[in-house]
Amino acid sequence: MTTPPRTRLERVRASAGIVKLALQQIEDELAGPAVADVLAEVLRELFDEAAPQDGVLGSLGQLLTVASQAAALTPIDTDDSESAACAIEEAAAFVTDSAGMRLHLATSTLQPQGEIHHERVHARGHHAA
């Protein structure tokens, strides 16, 4: 007896579960006091001004952009899929623009000298260790 293929929703739920576990791991690493430089680097994994698309928030923003495109193509009863697509696209922009910029401000505050070093290293195409 073969197992029926998983549905799209089942695959998404499984993937979302993995993401939640990964975020919980990061949250566990952030529990308690931390050295400012280390905290700044952890936050850069979430959002890095030098390469916004590379961080967790950049990935979430990209996911929401794809969801927006799907919503625009989805027929709904009210024929107003464009409203749904627009709302999702605004959410994507909020994640990267608003939340991302606030994390950038935090990393600059936590590690002012490291921010300059980090930008130089990133400009050369290398990630800071």
C-alpha positions in Angstrom: 0.0 0.0 0.0 1.5 3.3 -1.0 1.1 6.5 0.9 -0.9 9.2 -1.0 1.1 12.3 -1.9 0.9 15.1 0.5 -1.2 18.1 -0.4 0.2 21.6 -0.9 -1.2 22.7 2.5 0.3 19.7 4.3 3.7 20.5 2.7 3.4 24.1 3.8 2.4 23.2 7.3 5.4 20.8 7.6 7.8 23.6 6.3 6.2 26.1 8.7 6.8 23.7 11.5 10.5 23.5 10.6 10.7 27.3 10.5 9.1 27.5 13.9 11.6 25.1 15.3 14.5 27.0 13.9 13.2 30.3 15.3 12.7 28.6 18.7 16.4 27.6 18.5 17.4 31.2 17.8 15.2 32.4 20.6 16.8 29.9 23.0 20.2 31.2 22.0 19.1 34.8 22.8 17.7 33.9 26.2 19.6 35.7 28.9 22.3 38.4 28.8 24.7 38.4 25.8 27.9 40.1 24.8 26.8 43.2 22.7 29.0 42.2 19.7 27.5 38.7 19.6 24.0 40.0 19.9 24.6 42.4 17.1 25.8 39.6 14.9 22.8 37.4 15.8 20.5 40.2 14.8 22.3 40.6 11.5 21.3 37.0 10.7 17.8 38.3 11.0 18.4 41.5 9.0 21.6 42.8 7.5 21.4 46.3 5.9 24.3 45.4 3.6 22.4 42.5 2.1 18.7 42.7 3.3 17.6 39.8 1.1 20.0 37.4 2.8 18.6 37.6 6.3 15.6 35.9 7.9 13.4 38.9 7.4 14.5 39.1 3.7 13.5 35.5 3.2 10.1 36.3 4.9 9.6 39.3 2.8 10.4 37.3 -0.4 7.9 34.6 0.8 5.2 37.2 1.3 6.0 38.7 -2.2 5.4 35.3 -3.8 2.2 34.9 -1.7 1.1 38.3 -3.0 1.7 37.2 -6.6 -0.3 34.0 -5.9 -3.2 36.1 -4.4 -3.3 38.2 -7.5 -3.8 35.1 -9.7 -6.3 33.5 -7.4 -9.9 33.8 -8.4 -12.2 34.7 -5.5 -15.9 35.4 -5.3 -15.6 39.1 -5.0 -13.2 39.5 -7.9 -11.0 41.6 -5.6 -7.9 39.4 -5.5 -5.9 42.6 -6.1 -6.9 43.9 -2.7 -5.6 40.8 -1.0 -2.4 40.9 -3.1 -1.8 44.5 -2.2 -2.3 43.8 1.5 0.2 40.9 1.4 2.7 43.0 -0.6 2.4 45.8 2.1 3.2 43.2 4.8 6.3 42.2 2.8 7.4 45.8 2.7 6.7 46.3 6.4 8.9 43.3 7.3 11.9 44.5 5.4 11.5 48.2 5.6 10.1 48.9 9.1 11.2 45.9 11.1 14.5 45.5 9.2 15.5 49.2 9.7 14.7 48.9 13.4 17.0 45.9 13.7 19.7 47.8 11.8 19.4 50.6 14.3 19.8 48.1 17.1 22.8 46.4 15.6 24.4 49.8 15.0 23.8 50.8 18.7 25.1 47.4 20.0 28.2 47.4 17.9 29.0 50.8 16.4 32.6 50.0 15.4 31.6 46.5 14.3 29.0 48.0 11.9 31.8 49.8 10.0 33.9 46.7 9.9 31.0 44.5 8.9 30.1 46.8 6.0 33.7 46.7 4.7 33.9 42.9 4.9 30.5 42.5 3.3 31.5 44.9 0.5 34.4 42.7 -0.4 32.1 39.7 -0.7 33.0 37.9 2.5 30.9 37.3 5.6 32.2 38.3 8.9 33.1 35.3 11.1 
